[in-house]
Amino acid sequence: MRRFTWVVALVMICLSVVVSGCGLVGKKDAGSVVKDLDGVRSKLQSYHGKGKMTLNTGQEPQEYDVEVCYMEPSYYRIVLTNAKKDITQIVLRNDDGVFVLTPHLNKSFRFQSDWPENQGQVYLYQSLVDSILMDNERQFTSDEQSYVFDVVANYQNGSLARQKVWLDKKNYAPQHVEVSDANANVMVMVKFDVFEFGTKFEKDHFDMQRNMTSWNLMTQPTMAHHGETKDGAADESQGASTNGSGAKGTTSGTSKDAAKQQSFGIIQPNYMPSGVKKQDVTELMLGEDKAVMLRYSGAYNYTLVESRPVTKTVTNLQGDILDLGFTLGVMTGDAQKTLTWTYDGVEFRLSTADLPETEMIKVAQAVQGEMGK
């Protein structure tokens, strides 16, 4: 009997050691997770994600459907849709450069850049992982399903101070991102509903002409499965065209744009920096296109020119790409800076000699918030 009791006790001790050992192995610390993330990042070949992005940078939150695709070495396709205003823009990067497309208006804008390697994007996996790897003072915790990192936000917008990133414990896929300002107010939030690694894309998934045409035909590029490809894909584009030099891009519109140009009106930003007042509004012509110029003065001085080009050839601008959240803009100039972006067929030029870059971004986001009202 004593022998039996001894055996039972020994078995119980062994089981407790095994169970506790398994618990120790299963629970990862920040260092081991960071090491794993570094490995995932270095072996990244492709991914596809879909979710919602909310911008709390204006008077009212702006919500977007987000779809992001990546294929090595540097092919990107990001679709941003404001469902409330029925506006979609596509950001592409391929061998020909970086494109911002407005498919329903047959318009595109192209420029040469190494985007997004030189800046972070809240919806790109590489940007999220890099922010974790680079912050040696990262804060780490975990819950039942996620590893959670609180790190310094590495974005161009200087008002964004920190971000929290939730990663799936199973495969390190992003689940949720919150980017906050210095006062801990959440300014940008992204929630992924789907995120898959190792996605197989059709060879023209990142092609500008294919994206423009397929969107207009309401047959967006789809992912190929098991090596299958679509037959009969349209090759001719009814949208914008580009030349092969890589130095210029083209935006082209339809006859509907001419009528719409007469009625797009004045879009006034719902934000002005402290100490600034609107001075006046002037109508002018930019070539054959009607435009309006809003002038502001006070603590800062700047102008905002709005136009709806019907047909325009855009020279490749030697500037820096800025992430405006809802689209990309390009900054040019030195002493006199100009931020240019397009949205829903309207081209905006914000020019200033003294308005800080963070304030320029706020003004641009405030303009977008007023569109479609």
N, C-alpha and C positions, 0 to 999 in steps of 0.2 A: 504493500500500500504506500509505504514511504517512497519507494522507487517510482511508483506511478505519479505521485504528487510532485516529485522532483522533475520528472520528465515534462509534466504539464507546465510547471513553472518555467522550465528552460525554453519550451516552445513559445510561451507567452512573451518572454523576454526577447527572443529572436524576432518575433513578429513585430513587437514594438519598435525595435531597432530598424527593421526594414521599412516600416511605415514612416517613422520619423525621418529616415534617410531619404525616402522618396519625396517627402515634403520639402526637404532641403534642396534636393535636386530640381524640383519643379518650380520653386520660387526663385526668380532671377532678380539680381540687383541691377542698378543703373549701368554699371560697367559692362556686364555681360550683354545687356540689351544693346548698348551702344556699339559693342563689338559686332554683334549680329547685324545691326543696321548698316554698319560700314561694309560688311560682306554683301548684303542685299544690294546696296547702292552700287558697288563695284561690278556686280554681275547683272545689273539691270539691262534687259533687252527691249521690253515693251510693256505697256500697260494701257488699260482703258478704265475710266471712271466716270460716274454720273452722280449728280447731286444738286444741292441748292446752295446758293451764295446770297447772303444778306449784307448790304452795306448800310451802316447806320451813320453815315457821314453828312447827311442833310437833315432837313426838318422832318422828313418822313423816311422810314426804312425802304430801301429799294431791293427787291428780291429778284434773283436771276436763276434760271435753270442753267447748270454748267455741265458740259461734257468735255472731257479731256482725253486725248490720245497721244501716246508717245511711242516712237520706234527708233532704236539706235541707228546711227550715232546721234543724230540731231534733227529728227523729224517730229513736228508738233502740230496738233490740230485742236484748237480750243473753240467751242461753240458757247456763246453767251446769249441767252434769250430772256428778254423781259416780257414774260407772258402777259402781264397786265397791259402793256403798251404795244404788244405784238411786234417787237423789234428784235431782230437777230443779227449778231455780228459774229464772224468767224475769223480767228487769228490762226494763220498758217506759218509754219517755217519748213522750207524744203531747200533743195539745191539752188533754187533761183532767188532766194531771199526770204524776207518776212512780209507777209501780206495781211492786211485788214480788209475783210470783205463784208459788204452789205448786200447779200444776194438778192433780196426782193427788189432792190433798186438797180441791180446790175452794175454796182460800183465797187471798185477796189483801189487800194492804196498800197504801194510797194516801196520798201526801202531796204537798204543793205545794213545788216546788223548781226552781231553774234548773240542777240537775244535768244533765249533767256539766260545764257550762261553768265552774263555780267550783272544779273540782278535777280532777286527772288520773286516768286509768284505764289500766292497762297494756295492755289489749286494744283500746283505741280509737286509731284512726289519728291523730286530731287531737291527742290527748295526747302521742303519741310525737313527732310533728313539732314541736309547740310546745316540747317539752323541748329539742330540737335548736336551734331558732331562738332560744330565750331564753338559751342558755348561750354567752356570748362566749368562754369558755375551753374550748370543746368540743375533744375529741380525735378525730382523723379518720384512718382507714386504709381500705384496700380489699383485696379478694381477687379471685379470678377472676369471681365472680358477684355480689358484694355490696359496697355501701358500708357501712362500719361506723363508728358514732359512739359515743363514750364521753362521757356528759354527766351533769350533776347530776340526780338523781331528784327530780321535783317532785310528791310525793305527800303525803297527810295523815299517813301513818305516818312519824313522825320517825326510825324506826330504818332506813328505806330511804335510803341515801346516794347511790348512783350507779346508772346503768343503761347497758347497751350495747344498741344497736339495729342490727340488720342489715337493710338495704334492698336490694331487687332493683335491679340496675343498669339493667334494661330500662325499668322504669316506677315505681320508687321504692316499690313495695309492700312492706310489712313481712314479713320472713321469720322473724325470731327476736328475742326480747327477753330480757335477763337483768337483774334488779334485785338489787343487792347491798347489804349493810349496811356499816357503817364499817370492818369487818374483812375486807371483800372476800368474804364468804360469800354465795353466791347464794341469795336468799330466795324470789324469784318468777321463774319461767321460763315464757315463752309461745313456742310454736312453731306458726307458721301453716302448715297444709297447703294451704290455698286462700285466696287473697285477690284479689278482682276489683273494679275500679272501674266505675262507670256501670251498676250493677245496676238493673233495672226491677222494682219491687215492686208487688204488688196493693195497691189502695187501703186494704184493711183489714188489711194485714200488721202494722200497729202498734196495732191496736185491742185493747183489753183483753178484751172479751167474745169476740171471735173467737179470740184466743189461748187463752183458758181452755177454750172449747168444742172447738176443733179439736184441742187436745192430748188432751182426754178421749176424743175420737173417734179418736185416733191418726192424724189427718190434719192435720198442722201446716200453717200458712200457707206457700204456696210462692211462688217468684218467677215473675212473669209474663214470658213471652218473646214478643217481636215483637207486643206489644199484646194478647196473649191474656189472658183472665180466666177464672176458674173459674165454672161455673154451679152453682146449687143449694147455695151455701155456707150453712152453718147460721147463722141469725141469732139463735136463742134460746140463751141461756147457761144451763147447769145449774150454773154456778159462782157466784162472788161477784158482787154487783151494786153499782153506785155511783149516787149521786144526781147531779143536774146542778149542784149548788151549788159544787162544787170544794172545799168545806170539810170534807167527811167522806168516809171510805171505809168499806167493809163487808167483813168476812171472814165466810164462812159455811161450815159443814161438813156432813157427812152423819152418819147414825146410827152409822156405823162409828167416828166420832171419839169418841163417848161411851164405847164399849168400850175404844178405844185409850187414852183419857184415864186409865183406871184402871190401866194397865200400862206407861206410858212410863217410869216409874221416875225415879230421880235421876241426872242426868247431871253428873258431876263433872269439871271441867277438869283436864287433866293438867299444868297449869302454874300456879305461884304465884310472885309476885315474891319476891325474897330478903327474908327476915325476916318473912314472912307465914305464918300457920298457919290451918287451918280450925278455927273455934270450935264451931259446932253446925249442926244441920239441923232445921228446923221445918216442920211441915205446916200449911197454912193454906188459906183459901177466898178466892178473888177473885170475888165475886158468887156464881155457881153453879158456878164452875170450881175444881177442886182444884189446889193449887199447893204447891210446896216452896220454902223459902228457905234457902240456904246462906250462912252468915255467916263472914267471914274477918277476922282482926285481927292487929295487929303493927305492922310498919313502915308498912303501909297498912291502912286499914279499908274494907271494902266488903261488899255483899250481892249475891247472885245469886238472883233469883226465876225459877222455871221453871213454866210452865203450858201446858196444851194446850186453848185455848178451843174450845168447840164452836160457839158462835155469838156474835159480838161485833161491836159497832159501834165503830170506832176514830175518834176525833176527830183532825182534821188537826193534827199536832204542829208547833209553830213551833220547829224545831230545825235542826241542821246534819246533813247526810247524811255518814256515814262509810263508806268502802270497806273492808269486812272481807275482801276477796279472794273469798270464796265467796258473798257476798251483800252487800246494803247494810244499814246500820243508821242510826238517827237519834239524835243526841245532844241532850238537852234539859237545862234547868236551868243555874244559874250556880255558886253556892257548892256546892250539892248537885247533882251531875250524874248523869244516868241515860242509859245507852246501851241502846236497845231494838232487837231484831231477831227475826226468825222464821226457823226452819229445820225442814223436815219436819214442819210443824204445831205445833211447840213454840215458844212465845213466851218470850223471855229478856229480863230487865231487870237490868242491872248498874248498881248505884247506889253512889256514893262521894262523899266530900268531899275526898279527898286523893290518890286513885290517878291518876297521870298518864294522859293520853289514849293514849300509846303503849302503856302497860301494859294499859289497858282493851281495846285491840285485840288484844293478845297473849292475854288471858284469853278473849275471844270466840272467837278462832281455836282455842284449846286446847279449848274446849267442843265446837266442831264436830268436832274430831278424835276425840272420844270417842263421837260419835253413831253408832248402828248396830253397836256392838261387842257 
